[in-house]
Structures are given as structure tokens and as C-alpha cells.
Amino acid sequence: MTATRPPAARPGEGAAAGAVAGGAATAGGARARAGLPAPERWLRRTRLVKPVVWALLLIPVARLAWGAYADALGANPIEKIEDVTGRWALRILLLSLAVTPLRRLTGWNAVVRYRRLLGLFAFFYATMHLSTYIGLDMFFDVGDIVEDVTERLWITIGMATFLLLLPLAVTSTTGWIRRLGGARWNRLHRLAYAAGVGGVLHYFLAVKKDVTQPLLLALVLAVLLGLRWRWKRGSRRPEGRTARIAPRQ
Ligand code: HEM
């Protein structure tokens, strides 16, 4: 791999995007940006790029809102809302997991500034997904919900996945990073990978016919997990061996 290796993970790397990984959007930032590759230069313009990312991430919910207003959600609008919110929760979660690999492969360090936003949007869609299920699908019937969660494996997995996302969303603030300390915060946020696995499993079991989409997402997740495993193994190598296998650096 010829890409520049970014420094080791900082406390809460990327989570409190602006506060922790930031620093470049200050006075003199333009000068500091001058020698950087174009994508990195653009990614550092958070004031410009963040609204665009927000707008893109809001498109699915805006389309749903428009569909509901125009009565264009199809024959089963509740299922449509569940499907769209569930799919986007998972896609955005996987996107957030792709941030670190992208950073390591390309050297675009500023990409971490968008990770918290992605994680929180994944949680937002998962919450919409769960609310639709509880309110519109189950009419807040606690008995029915408990029965569903305990008797249908894929619903159990969905619920477990949501519960994994919950502490990640709560502790995504700079205050929580400080309170937990970088190492503990990073360890806790590894739960995002487990949530990815849970989300993909839930998707597999939820779809009745065509499994192309869940398969694709499973493949993406496998690549992300594979890269993580490889890098972790690499970082555990004894000094001597590392030196032998990394002569290009
Ligand atoms: C909180 C507990 C959860 C419950 C009760 C739940 C329930 C459901 C239900 C009822 C469906 C609709 C299945 C159908 O089309 O008939 C569904 C689909 C789905 N859910 Fe969940 N879910 C939960 C959590 C999650 C989470 C956390 C994610 C993602 C990270 C997720 C992703 C999906 C996906 C991708 C689908 C399939 C959409 C499709 O068919 O295209 N779910 N879920």
C-alpha cells in the first residue's frame, strides 16, 4: 500500500469531528491547505462541505415526507417507511465505518471530520425506523411488541442492533470523549462494527425474496472488517518483522 499513513488514532478520532480532529479551519488554514492534495483541501472546508453532506443525508427523509404528503408511498406506506429508514440507517452506518479505512488508504485525514455526522444520521434513521415500527406498525401495543421481539429472530437482532447504536449516539459528544478518555471511548465505539454485523443480519432475515442488496452490504462490511483485522494484525507485528515488510516507507 503506497498511501500515506496517517498518525495513530487520536482520542475519539473523528467522533467529535470539529473539536478533536479539527484545527485547520482556523486563521491561516488557507495557507496550511495550499500544499495538500485537492480532495483533502476540499474536505477541510467543513463550513462549505458540511451543509452539502447534511443536505445529501436528508434526501431520503425528505423524499419520504414528500411521498407521504403527495400520498405516493404506494399500497403499503408503513412498510415503505420501514424499508427506506432501515436501509438508510444501515447504509449510513457502513459509510461511517468506511471513514477510517478511506483515511488510511488515501491519506485524506480530514475525512474523519464527517464521521460523527454519519454516525448520528445512521442513528437518526434507525430511530425513525424503530418509531415507525412501534407507532405505526404495532400501534404502541407493548404486549405485541414484546412477543414480536422474543419470537422473531430478525426482530430480536434489529432491536439488539439498535441497542448497540444507542450508547454510541449518546457518547458522541466531545464532553463524553473527555469523560471516558480516548482509549475507553475508542473501545466503546468498536461496537459500531457489531452494529454493522447486526444490521446486515437483520436485513438478510427481513427481506423475503431478493437478497442482492443485503449481500452487497454484507460484502462491503466484510471488506471493512477484513481491512481492520489486517491493520490490527500488522500493528501487532514485532519491530523486526515490521521493518522487513515495510521497506518503502
Ligand atoms: C430497533 C429495532 C428494530 C425493529 C423492531 C425493526 C423492524 C423492522 C421491520 C418491521 C422491518 C420491515 C420488514 C418488511 O419489509 O416487512 C425492517 C426492515 C429492515 N430493517 Fe429493521 N428493525 C429494527 C432495527 C434496525 C436497525 C438498527 C437497522 C439498521 C442498522 C435496520 C435495518 C433494516 C433494514 C435494512 C430492513 C429491510 C428493508 C427492506 O426490506 O428493504 N433495522 N425492520
Boltz pocket constraint, residues with backbone or C-beta under 6 A from the ligand:
constraints:
  - pocket:
      binder: B
      contacts: [[A, 79], [A, 82], [A, 83], [A, 84], [A, 85], [A, 86], [A, 87], [A, 88], [A, 89], [A, 90], [A, 93], [A, 126], [A, 129], [A, 130], [A, 133], [A, 137], [A, 154], [A, 155], [A, 157], [A, 158], [A, 159], [A, 160], [A, 161], [A, 162], [A, 195], [A, 199], [A, 202], [A, 203], [A, 206], [A, 207]]
      max_distance: 6.0
